[in-house]
Amino acid sequence: MPEIITKYPEIVLKILKETGAICGEGVQQQILKVCPPERFCSLPTGEICVYGVNEISKMTQIKTADLITYTQNPNINANLLFILFIFGLILGILITIFIKTIKKKP
């Protein structure tokens, strides 16, 4: 059964309730027994536990180390883009200097 991370857990819980899920205290938890009762929803097809971003440490299926692995990739891409930008800037300056030098020669 899934655990969900969201920036807006109350909104996700509201949407689940409006679509027929039974959520909140008093609902029997058969699989996700560690889920806080106020974050638990039961559906005919299974159970869902909704966590806010600040509750990641309480999750049982996803660990902080798992998230670090996924969040490092965008940083690598940002660093690569920065390096390419600097390289392009330097290359542009060198080409400009080269063209100006050629134009000055008779």
Sequence and secondary structure as in RCSB ss.txt:
>XXXX:A:sequence
MPEIITKYPEIVLKILKETGAICGEGVQQQILKVCPPERFCSLPTGEICVYGVNEISKMTQIKTADLITYTQNPN
INANLLFILFIFGLILGILITIFIKTIKKKP
>XXXX:A:secstr
  EEEES HHHHHHHHHHTT EESTT   SS TTS GGGEEEETTEEEEEEEGGGGGG SSS HHHHHHHHHHHH
HHHHHHHHHHHHHHHHHHHHHHHHHHHHH  
